[in-house]
Amino acid sequence: MQEVWPSLFRIVVGLYWLYFASQKWQGVGWMKPLIESTGRINPIPGLHELLVSVVAPNWLPFALAQAAGETLAAVLLILGLATRWAGVLGFLLAANLALTVAFGVSDDGFRWLYYLAVLVNAQVIVSGPGPIALGRIGWVPAWLR
């Protein structure tokens, strides 16, 4: 079981991203008020101004980019292709959520779920794909391993 753990962990993290991505597949309109409100309450200097003056007025491209990134990270992690790059993408997506959406959550305990996502994606980067991954097949191009 110890040898398979990195693969199982990677797949679970991929399913995590697939869940969040699937919430956006039917539309991202529900994200507009969330993006606007998190920008207003964000306490980080510089990031607050960026969210209010750039992201909130242009919410649609940012919401679509988040959905596409979550979907890509999910598929790559579940299949075990370009695992470390997918982990980096997941890390950046999780950092985005931790630095923006987490401040909109009033419950400090719930906020840690966003911070935990950063850590689990970092673990995927360190662990790699594990033994159960399509990237281990010889005919897969090197850039997908």
Secondary structure as UniProt FT lines:
FT   TURN            2..4
FT   HELIX           5..22
FT   TURN            23..26
FT   TURN            29..30
FT   HELIX           31..41
FT   TURN            45..46
FT   HELIX           47..50
FT   HELIX           51..55
FT   TURN            56..58
FT   HELIX           59..79
FT   HELIX           83..99
FT   HELIX           101..104
FT   HELIX           108..127
FT   HELIX           134..136
FT   TURN            138..139
FT   HELIX           142..144
//
